[in-house]
């Protein structure tokens, strides 16, 4: 793209300079550049183009054309000396180069930010450098194993790996891995506070949270595996890869992590001494007390809060302009795309293509290509239609159609879907057929495929997760309202993101893949917290507590675990907002906000409050709230403090008659 440096109209001398520059650049024989020809001057004389011809891209991983753009940019600068022109390179190859550069820097920023946030927050929570470094070291060991196993699986099952897998893999490993480590460490610390020796405390911790971790991992794995039903190849390959990563993390969480912590013993908490006793009057204890006393109020308030935010999802619009929204506005390809639109239709850099083909062996008649072109030009939203190029055998005519709107915009998609494609099909002369392709047409087809995936993948994943919940809880009731809470959390997250970026931020829409990404992380990972909470609720019910007291005690004990895991995971995702573009900002906000909703609203308030309201029926027909030894335990007070459990005697562990020592300031109740 060329403009005068002073913003004036292009002169004949300027056009001569453009012709010379195009000729000089073509003479350099840059790899992948087939030809460089001077283009037309815009009708308002403000800009002029030079068209760089490149071969069709057959391998999405090939960066040769990006390398060519980089070289052309270097060669272009000295050519402008001595002229009144300024110039830049835009188009799909240029945007791909700029996006690659921006993504690389964003990846480094997010990677470093993730590690820093995990270390800092774990230091604040446990005040132990050993625990702070534990997830980083262990996940560092697991990551190459996961990568190797995924590569082997791809080769064995002839699956094509997607380039985005590695970045997602890192986030999933850190997110899931840190969660499982925290689940184990908090339960280990709780058992130590109850008087267990370090070895016994670890046995107790694995016994109690092992089932919850396994079920949580199972829910995440089936959610990821459901992506194999997607009609998009990227998602089909992504699902099994992420499922493999979670499976390895599960194995490490049940074997490697307990082994390492057992070797270290209480030294894992060094130099902090706070692990030795439970603080009194914490916020989670107060929250548990309030939920136990007024579960109906908390259920209604939290449910209405999520439902109100979910209403914002009704305004959700998909945005396919990934380059424009994921790149900083000062990138060369974006700057010159904007300059192009000052003189030409917005779709000039990426036209739509229409092909008219004879259905028989006969060539097209002399009048058919011209008449068909006139029909295309009459379609609303079409800026211009170039003269048809007819194949050598005369059976096919190709039309370059420039749309009036940017090729990835909502208006351009509507033009192709609702007007251009139907008109091309309907107006094709007898004995011919018309096909519509190009970037905008691809986005139309992707949009259709994504809508189909929403109606297939989401329900299958929900049913699979409900089966896992049913097996874990041995209940036909609890899985239904747990999935209701997950659906409310998903809707609230999408709604809040739509309100922030579309209504308040005035952006044209949200990245079209965002609901799927939210599904991957918010629904799948957020279910972890629900499973941990409901497992604790069942455990407290089986100890003999009534539903209200079970809810209060579960929040008191599981609150620190879920809260800490939620803060760390939300903070990790929030680093995406530092990348400096709207796409990653949308992703970072939605994922961090979704995790906060899943942890602090869904798992810590809605689920325990609703379970308390439903009462014993929540565990039907598995009788999960029967006391283990059938005794008449003392239950607990509404403030969530533990009373006698098991057979109603003194300090027994799990009601099994084994001495456990006094609890942390709450009498002789069993450790939980």
C-alpha positions in Angstrom: 0.0 0.0 0.0 1.3 3.5 -0.9 0.3 6.9 0.3 1.8 10.4 -0.1 3.7 11.4 3.0 1.8 14.7 3.2 -1.6 13.0 2.8 -2.3 14.7 -0.6 -3.6 12.9 -3.7 -1.4 10.5 -5.6 0.1 12.2 -8.7 1.3 10.7 -12.0 4.9 11.0 -10.8 3.9 9.1 -7.6 2.4 6.3 -9.6 5.6 6.1 -11.7 7.5 5.6 -8.4 5.1 2.8 -7.4 5.7 1.1 -10.7 9.5 1.4 -10.3 9.4 0.1 -6.7 7.3 -2.8 -7.7 9.7 -3.7 -10.5 12.7 -3.4 -8.2 11.2 -5.6 -5.5 10.2 -8.2 -8.1 13.7 -8.3 -9.4 15.0 -9.4 -6.0 13.4 -12.8 -6.5 12.3 -13.2 -2.9 11.3 -16.8 -2.2 7.5 -17.4 -2.4 7.0 -14.2 -4.4 5.7 -15.0 -7.8 5.2 -11.5 -9.1 4.7 -7.9 -7.9 2.6 -5.7 -10.1 1.5 -2.1 -9.6 -2.2 -1.9 -8.8 -4.8 0.7 -9.4 -5.1 4.1 -7.7 -8.2 4.5 -5.5 -11.0 6.6 -6.9 -10.3 9.3 -4.4 -6.6 9.3 -5.3 -5.5 8.8 -1.7 -3.9 5.3 -1.9 -2.4 3.0 -4.5 -1.8 -0.7 -4.3 0.9 -3.1 -5.5 -0.2 -6.7 -5.7 2.2 -9.4 -4.5 1.3 -12.8 -5.9 2.1 -15.8 -3.8 1.3 -19.5 -4.3 -1.6 -21.1 -2.4 -0.8 -22.2 1.1 -1.0 -26.0 1.4 0.6 -26.4 4.9 -0.7 -24.2 7.7 2.6 -24.7 9.6 4.7 -23.4 6.7 6.0 -19.9 7.5 7.7 -19.3 4.1 5.2 -16.6 3.1 5.7 -14.8 6.5 9.4 -14.9 5.9 8.8 -13.4 2.4 6.8 -10.5 3.9 9.5 -9.8 6.5 12.1 -9.6 3.7 9.9 -7.4 1.5 9.4 -5.0 4.4 13.2 -4.7 4.7 13.7 -4.2 1.0 10.8 -1.7 0.8 12.3 0.9 3.1 15.4 1.9 1.0 13.2 2.0 -2.1 11.1 4.8 -0.7 14.1 7.2 -0.3 13.9 10.2 -2.7 10.1 9.8 -3.2 7.1 11.6 -1.6 5.6 8.3 -0.6 5.2 6.2 2.5 4.3 2.5 2.2 3.6 -0.7 4.1 2.6 -4.3 3.6 -0.8 -5.7 4.6 -2.9 -8.7 3.7 -3.3 -12.2 5.1 0.4 -13.2 5.0 1.4 -9.9 6.6 -1.2 -10.3 9.3 0.0 -13.8 10.0 3.6 -12.5 10.4 2.5 -9.8 12.8 0.3 -12.2 14.7 3.1 -14.7 15.1 5.4 -12.0 16.5 2.7 -10.7 18.9 1.8 -14.3 20.0 5.5 -15.2 20.7 5.9 -12.2 23.0 2.5 -12.8 24.6 3.4 -16.4 25.2 6.6 -15.5 27.0 4.8 -12.9 29.1 2.0 -15.3 30.0 4.4 -18.2 30.8 6.5 -16.1 33.1 3.5 -14.5 34.7 1.9 -17.9 35.3 4.9 -19.2 37.2 5.4 -16.0 39.2 1.7 -15.8 40.3 1.7 -19.5 41.3 4.9 -19.1 43.4 3.8 -15.8 45.0 0.3 -16.9 45.9 1.5 -20.2 47.3 4.1 -18.3 49.4 1.3 -16.1 50.7 -1.0 -19.1 51.5 1.5 -21.5 53.0 4.5 -19.3 53.8 6.7 -22.0 52.6 9.2 -21.8 49.6 9.1 -25.6 49.3 5.4 -25.7 48.7 5.6 -22.6 46.4 8.1 -24.4 44.1 6.5 -27.9 44.4 4.0 -27.4 41.5 6.6 -25.8 39.2 9.1 -28.6 39.7 6.6 -31.5 39.5 4.7 -30.0 36.5 8.1 -29.4 34.9 8.7 -33.1 35.1 5.3 -34.1 33.8 5.2 -31.7 30.9 7.8 -33.5 28.6 6.2 -36.8 29.5 2.8 -35.5 28.4 4.2 -34.0 25.2 5.9 -37.3 24.3 2.8 -39.3 25.0 0.6 -37.0 23.0 3.1 -37.2 20.1 3.0 -41.0 20.3 -0.8 -41.1 20.4 -1.0 -38.7 17.4 1.2 -41.0 15.5 -0.6 -44.2 16.5 -4.0 -42.9 15.7 -3.0 -40.7 12.8 -4.2 -37.5 14.5 -2.8 -34.2 13.4 -1.5 -32.0 16.2 -2.6 -28.4 16.3 -0.1 -25.6 16.8 -2.0 -24.2 19.8 -1.8 -27.4 21.8 1.5 -26.6 23.5 0.3 -23.3 25.0 -3.0 -24.8 26.2 -1.1 -27.8 27.5 1.0 -25.6 29.7 -2.0 -23.8 31.2 -3.9 -27.1 31.7 -1.0 -28.8 33.4 -0.3 -25.9 35.7 -4.0 -25.3 36.4 -5.1 -28.9 37.1 -1.7 -29.9 38.7 -1.8 -27.0 41.1 -5.4 -27.8 42.0 -4.7 -31.4 42.8 -1.6 -30.5 44.8 -3.6 -28.0 46.9 -6.4 -30.5 47.4 -3.9 -33.0 48.9 -1.8 -30.5 50.9 -4.8 -28.9 52.6 -6.2 -32.3 53.6 -2.7 -33.4 54.8 -2.4 -30.2 56.9 -5.9 -30.8 58.4 -5.0 -34.3 59.4 -1.7 -33.1 61.0 -3.7 -30.6 63.0 -6.0 -33.3 64.2 -3.0 -35.2 65.7 -2.0 -37.6 63.0 1.6 -38.5 62.5 3.0 -37.4 59.1 2.8 -40.8 57.5 -0.7 -41.5 58.8 -1.8 -38.0 57.8 -0.8 -38.6 54.2 -2.6 -42.0 54.2 -5.7 -40.2 55.5 -5.3 -37.4 53.0 -5.0 -39.7 50.0 -7.9 -41.8 51.3 -10.2 -38.9 51.7 -9.4 -36.7 48.7 -8.2 -39.4 46.3 -11.7 -40.3 45.3 -12.6 -36.7 44.8 -9.4 -36.0 42.8 -10.0 -39.1 40.6 -13.6 -38.1 40.0 -12.7 -34.5 39.3 -10.0 -35.6 36.8 -12.5 -38.0 35.3 -14.9 -35.2 34.7 -12.2 -33.1 33.1 -11.0 -36.0 30.9 -14.5 -36.8 29.6 -15.2 -33.1 28.9 -12.0 -32.9 26.9 -12.6 -36.3 25.2 -16.1 -35.1 24.1 -14.3 -32.7 21.8 -13.5 -35.7 19.5 -17.2 -35.3 18.4 -16.4 -31.8 17.1 -16.7 -31.2 13.3 -13.6 -28.9 13.5 -10.3 -30.7 13.2 -8.5 -28.4 15.6 -10.9 -29.3 18.4 -10.9 -33.0 17.5 -7.1 -33.1 18.0 -7.1 -30.9 21.0 -9.5 -33.0 23.1 -7.5 -36.2 23.3 -4.2 -34.3 23.8 -5.5 -32.4 26.8 -7.2 -35.5 28.2 -3.9 -37.3 28.1 -2.3 -34.4 30.0 -4.9 -34.5 32.7 -4.6 -38.3 33.1 -0.8 -38.0 33.7 -1.5 -35.2 36.2 -3.9 -37.4 38.0 -1.4 -40.2 38.2 1.2 -37.8 39.6 -1.3 -36.3 42.0 -2.1 -39.7 43.5 1.5 -41.2 43.5 4.4 -38.7 42.9 3.0 -35.8 45.0 2.1 -37.9 48.1 5.5 -39.7 47.8 7.4 -36.4 47.7 5.4 -34.9 50.5 5.8 -38.0 52.6 9.6 -37.9 52.2 9.7 -34.3 53.3 7.1 -34.7 56.1 6.3 -31.6 58.1 9.4 -30.0 56.6 7.3 -29.3 53.5 5.8 -26.4 55.5 9.2 -24.9 56.5 9.7 -22.3 57.9 6.1 -21.6 58.7 4.6 -22.9 62.0 1.0 -22.0 61.1 0.2 -25.5 59.9 0.2 -26.7 63.5 -3.1 -25.2 64.5 -6.3 -24.1 62.8 -7.0 -20.4 63.1 -10.4 -19.5 64.6 -13.0 -17.1 63.3 -11.9 -17.3 59.7 -14.0 -15.9 56.9 -14.8 -19.4 55.6 -16.0 -20.5 59.1 -18.3 -17.5 59.3 -19.6 -18.2 55.8 -20.3 -21.8 56.7 -22.2 -20.7 59.8 -24.3 -18.3 57.8 -25.0 -20.9 55.1 -26.0 -23.5 57.8 -28.4 -21.0 59.3 -29.9 -19.5 56.2 -29.4 -21.9 53.2 -32.5 -20.7 51.4 -31.3 -17.1 51.4 -27.8 -18.0 50.1 -29.3 -20.3 47.4 -31.6 -17.6 46.1 -29.0 -14.8 46.3 -26.2 -16.8 44.6 -28.6 -18.3 42.0 -30.1 -14.9 41.1 -26.6 -13.4 40.9 -25.5 -16.0 38.3 -28.8 -15.9 36.5 -28.7 -12.1 36.2 -25.2 -12.1 34.7 -26.3 -14.9 32.4 -28.8 -12.6 30.8 -25.9 -10.7 29.3 -25.1 -13.8 27.2 -28.2 -13.0 25.1 -26.2 -10.2 23.5 -23.3 -12.4 22.6 -22.0 -11.9 19.1 -19.2 -14.0 17.5 -16.3 -12.1 16.0 -14.2 -13.8 13.4 -11.7 -10.9 12.9 -9.0 -12.7 14.8 -6.2 -10.7 13.2 -7.8 -7.3 13.7 -8.8 -8.1 17.3 -5.7 -10.1 18.4 -3.1 -7.6 17.0 -2.1 -4.3 18.5 -3.4 -1.4 16.5 0.2 -0.2 15.7 1.1 -3.3 13.8 2.0 -2.6 10.2 -0.6 -4.9 8.7 -3.4 -3.3 10.8 -2.3 0.3 10.1 -2.2 -0.2 6.4 -5.4 -2.2 6.4 -7.0 0.9 7.8 -5.3 3.1 5.2 -6.5 0.8 2.5 -10.1 1.3 3.6 -9.7 5.1 3.1 -9.7 4.5 -0.7 -11.0 1.0 -1.4 -13.8 -1.3 -0.2 -13.0 -2.8 3.1 -12.8 -6.3 1.7 -10.1 -5.5 -0.9 -7.2 -7.3 0.8 -9.2 -10.6 1.1 -11.8 -11.0 -1.6 -14.4 -13.7 -1.8 -14.3 -16.0 -4.7 -17.2 -17.4 -6.8 -16.7 -20.2 -9.3 -19.2 -20.9 -12.1 -18.7 -24.4 -13.5 -20.5 -26.3 -16.3 -22.1 -29.5 -15.0 -21.5 -31.3 -18.3 -18.6 -31.6 -20.6 -19.7 -28.6 -22.6 -17.9 -25.3 -22.1 -19.7 -22.2 -20.8 -21.3 -20.1 -23.5 -19.9 -16.7 -24.4 -22.6 -14.8 -22.6 -22.9 -16.8 -19.4 -19.8 -15.5 -17.5 -20.7 -11.8 -18.2 -24.4 -12.2 -17.4 -23.5 -14.0 -14.1 -21.1 -11.3 -13.2 -23.9 -8.7 -13.5 -26.1 -10.8 -11.2 -23.3 -10.9 -8.6 -22.7 -7.1 -8.8 -26.4 -6.5 -7.9 -26.1 -8.3 -4.5 -26.3 -5.9 -1.6 -23.0 -5.8 0.3 -20.9 -6.5 -2.8 -18.4 -3.6 -3.5 -17.1 -4.8 -6.9 -16.8 -7.9 -9.0 -13.7 -8.3 -11.2 -13.9 -9.5 -14.7 -14.2 -13.3 -14.8 -11.2 -15.5 -15.5 -12.2 -18.4 -17.7 -10.3 -21.7 -17.5 -8.4 -23.0 -20.6 -11.1 -25.7 -21.3 -13.8 -23.0 -20.9 -15.8 -25.0 -18.3 -15.1 -22.7 -15.3 -15.2 -19.0 -14.7 -13.7 -17.5 -11.5 -14.8 -14.2 -10.0 -13.0 -12.1 -7.4 -15.7 -10.4 -5.3 -14.7 -7.5 -3.1 -17.2 -7.1 -0.2 -18.2 -3.7 1.1 -17.3 -4.7 4.7 -14.1 -6.1 6.2 -14.0 -9.8 5.3 -14.2 -11.1 9.0 -16.9 -8.7 10.1 -20.5 -9.7 11.0 -21.9 -7.7 8.1 -19.5 -9.5 5.6 -20.5 -12.9 7.0 -24.2 -12.0 6.7 -23.6 -10.8 3.1 -22.1 -14.2 2.1 -24.5 -16.4 4.1 -27.8 -14.6 3.5 -27.3 -12.9 0.1 -24.3 -13.7 -2.0 -24.2 -17.5 -1.6 -28.0 -17.9 -2.2 -27.9 -15.5 -5.2 -25.0 -17.4 -6.7 -26.8 -20.7 -6.4 -30.1 -19.4 -7.6 -28.8 -17.3 -10.5 -26.4 -19.9 -12.0 -27.5 -20.4 -15.6 -29.0 -23.7 -16.6 -26.4 -26.5 -16.9 -24.0 -24.8 -14.5 -23.4 -24.7 -10.7 -21.9 -22.0 -8.5 -19.6 -22.3 -5.5 -18.6 -19.6 -3.1 -15.3 -19.7 -1.3 -12.7 -17.4 0.3 -12.0 -16.4 3.9 -15.4 -15.0 4.6 -17.1 -18.1 3.2 -14.9 -20.2 5.4 -15.9 -18.2 8.5 -19.6 -18.8 7.6 -19.0 -22.5 7.4 -17.0 -22.5 10.7 -19.8 -20.6 12.4 -22.2 -23.3 11.2 -19.9 -26.0 12.4 -19.4 -24.4 15.8 -23.2 -24.0 16.3 -23.5 -27.7 15.5 -20.7 -28.6 18.0 -22.5 -26.6 20.8 -25.6 -28.8 20.3 -23.6 -32.1 20.3 -20.4 -31.7 22.4 -21.8 -29.8 25.3 -24.8 -32.2 26.0 -22.5 -35.3 25.6 -20.0 -33.8 28.0 -22.7 -32.9 30.5 -24.2 -36.4 30.5 -20.8 -38.0 31.0 -20.0 -35.7 33.9 -23.4 -36.4 35.4 -22.6 -40.1 35.2 -19.3 -39.6 37.0 -21.0 -37.5 39.7 -23.7 -40.2 40.1 -21.1 -42.9 40.6 -19.1 -40.8 43.0 -22.1 -39.8 45.1 -24.2 -42.9 44.5 -27.1 -40.4 44.0 -29.6 -39.8 41.2 -30.5 -36.4 42.6 -27.3 -34.5 43.3 -25.8 -34.7 39.7 -28.8 -32.7 38.3 -28.5 -29.7 40.5 -24.7 -29.8 40.3 -24.9 -29.5 36.6 -27.5 -26.8 37.0 -24.9 -24.8 39.0 -22.3 -25.4 36.3 -24.7 -24.2 33.6 -25.4 -21.1 35.6 -21.7 -20.5 36.1 -21.1 -20.8 32.4 -23.9 -18.5 31.5 -22.8 -15.9 34.1 -19.3 -15.9 32.7 -20.3 -15.5 29.1 -22.8 -12.9 30.1 -20.3 -10.9 32.1 -17.7 -11.0 29.3 -20.3 -9.9 26.8 -21.4 -7.0 28.9 -17.8 -5.9 29.6 -16.4 -6.1 26.1 -19.5 -5.6 23.9 -21.7 -3.3 25.8 -19.2 -1.3 27.9 -16.1 -1.8 25.7 -18.1 -1.3 22.4 -16.2 -4.1 20.7 -18.0 -5.7 17.7 -18.1 -9.1 19.3 -16.3 -11.8 21.2 -13.8 -14.3 19.7 -15.9 -17.0 18.0 -14.1 -19.8 19.8 -14.5 -18.2 23.3 -17.5 -20.3 24.4 -15.6 -23.4 23.5 -12.5 -22.2 25.4 -14.7 -21.3 28.4 -16.2 -24.8 28.2 -12.7 -26.3 28.2 -11.5 -24.4 31.3 -14.4 -22.9 33.2 -16.8 -25.9 33.0 -14.2 -28.7 33.1 -11.9 -27.2 35.7 -14.6 -25.4 37.6 -16.3 -28.8 38.1 -13.3 -29.8 40.2 -14.3 -27.4 42.9 -17.9 -28.6 42.8 -16.8 -32.2 43.1 -14.4 -31.4 46.0 -17.2 -29.6 47.9 -19.9 -32.2 47.3 -17.6 -35.0 48.3 -17.0 -33.2 51.6 -20.7 -32.6 52.0 -21.3 -36.3 51.6 -18.5 -37.1 54.0 -19.9 -34.8 56.7 -23.4 -36.3 56.1 -22.0 -39.8 56.5 -20.4 -38.7 59.8 -23.9 -38.1 61.1 -24.4 -34.4 60.7 -27.8 -33.0 59.7 -27.8 -31.4 56.2 -27.5 -27.8 57.5 -24.5 -28.6 59.8 -22.9 -30.7 57.1 -23.0 -27.7 54.8 -21.5 -25.4 57.4 -18.7 -27.8 58.3 -17.9 -28.6 54.6 -17.6 -24.9 53.8 -15.4 -24.3 56.9 -13.0 -27.1 56.0 -13.1 -27.0 52.1 -13.3 -23.3 51.8 -9.6 -22.6 52.2 -8.7 -25.3 49.6 -11.2 -24.2 47.0 -10.6 -20.5 47.7 -6.8 -20.8 47.4 -7.0 -23.0 44.2 -9.5 -20.6 42.7 -7.4 -17.5 43.4 -4.3 -19.2 41.9 -6.0 -20.4 38.8 -7.9 -17.2 38.2 -4.6 -15.2 38.7 -2.9 -17.5 36.2 -5.5 -16.9 33.5 -5.6 -13.2 34.3 -2.0 -12.9 33.0 -3.5 -13.2 29.5 -4.9 -9.7 29.9 -1.4 -8.4 30.0 -0.7 -9.5 26.4 -2.0 -6.2 24.9 -4.7 -7.3 22.5 -8.4 -7.7 22.8 -8.6 -11.4 22.0 -6.3 -12.4 24.8 -7.9 -9.8 27.1 -11.3 -11.4 26.4 -9.9 -14.8 27.1 -8.0 -13.8 30.2 -11.1 -12.0 31.7 -13.6 -14.7 30.9 -11.4 -17.6 32.2 -10.3 -15.8 35.4 -13.9 -14.5 36.1 -15.3 -18.0 35.3 -13.0 -19.6 37.8 -13.9 -17.0 40.5 -17.6 -17.8 39.9 -17.0 -21.5 39.9 -15.0 -21.4 43.1 -16.5 -18.6 45.2 -20.1 -18.6 44.1 -20.9 -22.0 42.7 -18.8 -24.3 44.9 -18.6 -22.3 48.2 -22.2 -20.9 48.3 -24.7 -22.3 45.8 -23.9 -26.0 46.0 -23.6 -26.4 49.8 -26.7 -24.1 50.4 -28.8 -26.0 47.9 -27.7 -29.3 49.3 -28.7 -28.2 52.7 -32.1 -27.2 51.4 -32.7 -30.5 49.6 -31.5 -32.3 52.7 -31.3 -36.1 52.9 -33.0 -36.5 49.5 -29.8 -35.1 47.9 -28.2 -38.5 48.4 -31.1 -40.7 47.2 -30.9 -43.6 46.6 -27.4 -44.2 47.7 -28.0 -43.3 51.4 -24.8 -41.4 51.4 -25.8 -39.7 54.7 -26.0 -42.9 56.8 -23.5 -43.0 59.6 -20.7 -45.4 59.0 -21.4 -47.4 62.2 -25.0 -46.5 62.5 -24.5 -44.8 65.9 -26.1 -41.6 67.2 -23.3 -39.2 66.8 -23.5 -35.8 68.4 -23.6 -33.9 65.1 -22.2 -30.4 65.2 -23.2 -26.9 66.0 -24.4 -24.5 63.4 -21.1 -22.7 63.4 -19.6 -25.7 61.7 -17.5 -26.8 64.6 -17.1 -30.5 64.8 -18.9 -32.5 67.4 -18.6 -36.2 68.1 -18.8 -38.4 65.0 -18.9 -42.0 64.1 -20.4 -43.9 67.1 -20.8 -40.8 69.1 -17.8 -41.6 71.3 -14.7 -39.5 71.7 -11.7 -38.9 69.4 -11.9 -41.5 66.7 -10.7 -41.3 63.2 -13.5 -41.8 60.7 -15.6 -43.4 63.4 -13.5 -46.6 63.1 -12.2 -46.8 66.7 -8.7 -45.7 66.0 -7.3 -43.1 68.4 -6.7 -39.7 66.7 -6.1 -37.2 69.4 -8.0 -34.0 70.0 -9.0 -31.8 67.2 -8.0 -28.2 66.8 -9.9 -26.6 69.6 -13.2 -28.3 68.9 -13.1 -31.2 71.2 -12.4 -34.8 70.2 -14.1 -34.9 66.8 -12.6 -36.9 63.9 -10.2 -35.1 61.5 -11.9 -34.0 58.3 
